[in-house]
Amino acid sequence: MRGFKERMRVDDALKLYFEKANLKRLGSEKVDLLNAYNRVLSQDIVAKYDVPHFDRSAVDGYAVKAENTFGASTTNPILLRVVGSVEIGEKADFEIKDGEAVKIATGAPIPKGANAVVMLEYTNDLGEYVEILNAVSPFKNVSRRGEDVKAGEVVISKGEILQPQDIGILASLGVREVEVVKIPKIAVLTTGNELVELCEELEVGKIVNSNSPMICAAIKEIGCIPIPLGIAKDHPKEIKSKIEEGLRVADAVVITGGTSVGEKDYVSVVVKNLGNLIVHGVSMKPGMPTGLAVINGKPVLLLPGFPMAALLAFYTFMPKIVERLLGIKILKKKGEIIKAIAKRRIPSSSGIRTFARVIYKNGFVEPLRTSGSGIITSMIKANGLVVIEEDKEGIEEGEEVDVTLTRHLIKLL
């Protein structure tokens, strides 16, 4: 067997390939919201209206004029007349005047004239009247109109990989479908006279084609659609025909086997004749015979025939190629736990486990200023969580923390 003329370092191979390949980016398509999870957004999402689109109560209690509660305490309760009630989903069709209160449920619209809500825990229900045991300031316990999203605001930017919280805010904005990058389709071809399919009889000297189902599973794992092309015998015309079929039906082609430099290793020769074999031979073990090619603007990945070499080479190169097709680079993946320094204090209450929504950037984190449990965008603007245990009262400025990423950190290519 002839040896490879050169074996490139992995990073050098990728750099050279992307410089010379000039890969075609994938187009976009519209999908309904329920099928948009984990897709790459191909346009900015701009809010058409405020969320919420009305002032609403953040607690169960009594809607009041805040000024009517000033000075109230358990030793000096203030008596207000109850003039009605509002449940969530109802419209408050009356106006509160001085000395009046309206019983209100969490999420219900604030009646006209009211500007605050006293929590139920700080009241005594006397029937026609209610005792107020705690003063509230204007707009205390009120979720203001546009508190989550303001009309005209870019809610989610192009290139983001849509997460459950994104789907939630899109639904609240009335978005039924979104424009996303198409899912890459990757054709899988295995070569070798010795191979038989799983359903065929296994004779002496034959080997079951395990590479195709294995690589197809790996393609699904990285969020792409596999298209198995079956087996090509070790013959240039058959290999060429199968590769051309793959190029017609898919955005990329993966070939296993026949990629080395032996007498019957025809794959690299066929690929050279069809396009540009940019890299052939990589300094990795296993996986040295790996090749990187481009045909008609589409990537073609040549993998060794041995299963583990094929799989490891696939994981080394194909995710990077897919990122190019999608037009993004994933810097860190959702779910990763990374170390960071608190840029400012992150508060929490003793005895309560706190999930602080934070923004991670360049090794530092800071908490969101608006992070109520009803604010969906707190999980969109945030890209990480800092969990503060029950026995700890906050994270101090300069303290090192573990950050669990709640979305991929990306950059546009």
N, C-alpha and C positions, 0 to 999 in steps of 0.2 A: 504493500500500500504506500502510495506517495504521501509524504507529509504535507501539512499546510505551509504555505510560503510565509505566512505571518499569522500571529494570534494577537488580537487587539485586547487591551484591557476593556472591561465591561463599560465603564463610563466613557472611554474614548470611542468605543464602538457606537454607543448611543449618540454621542455628540456628532460624529461624522455622518451617521445615518440621517439625523434630522437636518443637518446642514445641506445634504445632497438630495434627499428624497423628495422634498417639496410635496408633502402629502396633501391630498384633498380633504378639506374640512367637510364634515357631514352637514346636510341641510337641516331644516327644522320642520316640525309638524305640530298640529294642534291636537291635544288630548283632553278628555274630560277630566275634571278635578280628581275623581276617585282613582284615576290611573296615572296621576302625575307624581306620586311619591318616588323619590330617588332619581328623578329625571333632571337633566341640566336645563335650567331656564335660559331661553334664547332672547328674551326681551325684559326690560324693566317693567315691573308691575306698579302702576300709579293708582292710588286710591281715588275713586270717583265720588266718595262721600265720607263724612266723619264716622268713626267708630269709637264709642257708641254714638248714635245720631241724636241722642237726647241725654239730659242730665238724669242720672239714675242713682238709687240708693245702693250703697256698698254694704249695708247691714240691715238686719231686722230692727225696727224701732219706730220712732215717731218723727215725721217731717215737721220742721218748725222754722220760725224766723229765729236765726241765731241770737239776735239782739234780745229776744224775749227770755233767753235762758241765762243771761249774764247774772252772776251772783248765786246761781243755784248750787246746792250741795245737799248732802244727806241730812245736815242739821238745819238747812234753810231751803226746803223744796219749793219749787215754783209750780203753781197750779195752772194748767192750760186746758181749754175745752176741746174735746175730741169732736171733730166735725165730719169725719169720714175715714175711709181706709182705701188703700190701693194695693192690689196684688200684682205680682209680676205678670206681664202680658196685658195688663189693663191700662187704660188711658185715664189720667186724673183730670176730670172735667169740672173741677172747682178750684177756687182760689183761697189760700190761707190768709187770714187777716191777723192783726195783733191779738195775742192772747189765745190763739187757736193752734191745734196740732192735728195731724193726720197719721193714723197708724199705717205703716208702710213695710212691705216685704223687700228683701234683698233683690236688686235688679229691677224693681218697679220704678216708673218715671216719677221724678220729683214734681209735686203739684206747684202750680203757679203761686208765687208769693213766698214759697219756702226756699231756704238757702242752706239748710243743714239738716242732719238727722241725728237724733239722740238714740244711742244704742238701747235696746230693750232692757239690758241689765241695769241701766241707770234710770229706770222709771218704775212707777207703781200705777197699775191700772185701777182706776176708781170708777170705771163705767163711763159716765158722761164726761169725766175729767181724767187727766193723767198728771201724776206728780213727776216733775223733772228733778232728778237728784244730782245732775252734773251739767255744768255749762259747756256749750260747744261754740266754736268759732265759725265764722261764715265758711260754708262748703265743707265742713267737717263731715266725714263719712258719706261724701257725695262723689260719685264717679262722673267727672265733667264730660260734656259733649266733646268728642275729638281727643279725649284723654289717651286712647289707644292709638288711633290713626287719624290724621287730619287730611281732608280732601286735598288732592294735588301732591301729596307726599309720595316719594318712591318707597314702597313698602319692602319689596324684595328686588335685588339687583340682578341683572343679566349675569349668567355664569354660576349662580348659586345652585347647589344640588338640593332639590326640594325635600324638606323634612316634614314630619307630622305637624309641627307648629306652623309651618308655612301653609300647609293645606288648610289648617284651621282659620288663619287670618284671611286667606283667599275666599273661603266660604263666607266669612262674615262680611266681606266686601261684595258679595254677590257674584263672584267670578265663577263661571261654570266650566270654562275650558282655558287652557294656557298653551302658549307656544313654547315648545321644548326642542332640544336637539334630538334628532333621530337616534334610536338605539343602534349601536354598531352591530352589523351582521358579519359573523366570521365563519368562513367555510373551512372545514377540516378534512384534509386528505392524508391517508396513510398509504405508504408504499412498501412493497416487498412481496416476492413470490411465495414466501413461506406463510403469509397471513391468510387466515380464514375468519369469516364473521362468526359471531357468537352462536348463531342459529345453525351453522354448518357442522358436519361431522368432523371430528378432530382425528386426523390420520397421523401416523408416525412421521416426524419431520416438520409438521405444520404447527403453527402458533396462533392462538386466538388473538384477534385484533383488540387488544385492551387499550391501546393508545387513543383511539377515536372516542370511546365513551368517557375516558379519563379527561382528555383535553376539552371535550364538549362540556363536561361538568365544570371544569376550571373557567371556561368562557362564561358560563352562567354565573359563576361566583363573582366575576368582575363586572356583572351587570350587562352582558352582551348576549346576543342571540346566536347559538351555534347552528351551522348548517352542515351536517355530515355528508361528505361526498363519496364515502366508501373507500375501497381499496384499489390502488393502481398497481398493476404488476410492474416489474423492473424493466420497462420498455419506454424509450423516450416519447413515442407517439401517444401512448396511453397516458403517461404522466402529463404531457402537454395538453391533451384534450381535457383532462380532469381539472388542471389549473385554470384553463380558459373558462370552463364551466363555473368554477368558483368565483372568478372575477366577474362573471355575468350576474351572479345571484347574490353576491356579498360585497361588503366594504373592505374586507381583508381576507387573506388566505393563510392558513397554517398548514404546513406539510411536515409530517414526521417520517423519518427513515430516508435512506438514500442520499443523505446530505453530506456524507464524508467524501473521501477522495479515492475510494476503491474502484475496481473495474466496472462494477454494476451500480455505482452510485451516480445515477444520471440526473438527479434532481437539480443540482447546481448548474449543470450544463444547460438543461432545458430552461431554467429561470434566466440565465444569462442571455439566451437567445430571444426570450420574450421581453425582457426589460433590463433593469440595472441591478446586478448583485453587488451591493455597496460594501457589505461586510461578509466575510466567510472565514470562520475560525476565530473563536473568542477565548481569551485566557481565563477559563473557568473549568472547574472539575467537580461533578460531571457536566458535560455540555459543550465541550470544545468545538464540535463540528457545526455549531449554530451559525446560521446565516441570516442576514437582513437585506431584503431586496425591495424594489418598488417596480410595479408594472402598471402602466396607464394611470399613474397617480395613486395607486392603491398599494398598501403595505403587504408584503409577503414574508412570512417568518418561517425559516427553515429550521426544523428541530431534529435532533438525533433520534434514532430508532429505539434505543433503550428507554424504557418507560420513565425511570426516575430522572434521567438526563433530560428527557423531553419535557417533563413537568417542571423541573427547576428552571430550565431555560425559558419556558413559557412564562413563569412567574417573574423572571428577571426582566424580560423585554416587552411582553404584550401589554401589561397595564400602562406602561409609558407610551406605547404606540396609541392605545385607546384614548389616552388623555389628549394627544395631538388631534385625533379625529374629532373629539368633543370640544376642543378649543380651550381647555383648562389644564391647570397643573394642581394636583392635590398636594399641599404641603404637609398637612397633618390630617389624620382621619378621625371622623366622629367616633367617640368612645375611648380614644386614647387618653391616658392620664399623664399630664405633664406638670413639671415644677414651674412655679412662677412666684414673683414677689408682689405683695400687696402694695399698690401705688398709694392707696389711702385706706383708712379704717373700714372694715366690713362688719357692720353691726349684727348682733344676734341677741336673743333673749335666753337667759339661763334656764335650763330645764326643758328647752325645746330644741329639737334638731332642726337646723335651718339650712335650706337649700338656696344659697345665695347665687343669683344669676349675675354673671360677671362678663366683662369684655376683656379678652386676652389679646395682648399685642406686644411683640418684641420682648417677651420674658416677664411682662408685668400684667397684673389684673386690677381692675377697679369695678366696684358694684354699679349696677344700673341705678339711676336715681328714682325711676318709676318702675316698681316691680310687684304691684298688687297681684293677687291670685286671679283677678279677672282681666289682667292686661296681657293679651296673647302676644303682643309684640315684645314683651319682656324676654320671651324665649326666641325671638327672631333677631332682635338687636344684640342679645347676648350670644356668645359663642362657647360659653363654658359654665360649669357649676362648681362652686366651692361648698362642700358639705361641712357645716360647723356642728360638732357634736353637742349633746345636751349639757355636758359639764363645762363648756367653754363659753365665755361671754365675748364673742366677737373675735375678729382677726385684726391685729394691730398693723399700722402702716410699717412697711419694711419686713414683715414676717413672711417666711416662705410657706407656700400652700400647695396642695395637690389640686389641679384643675382637671375636671373631666370634661372633655370637649363635647358640646352638644350639637355641633355641626362641623362639617369638613372645613378646614382652612384652605382656601384656594387662591389662585391668581389666574387671571385671564392670559391666554397665550396669544 
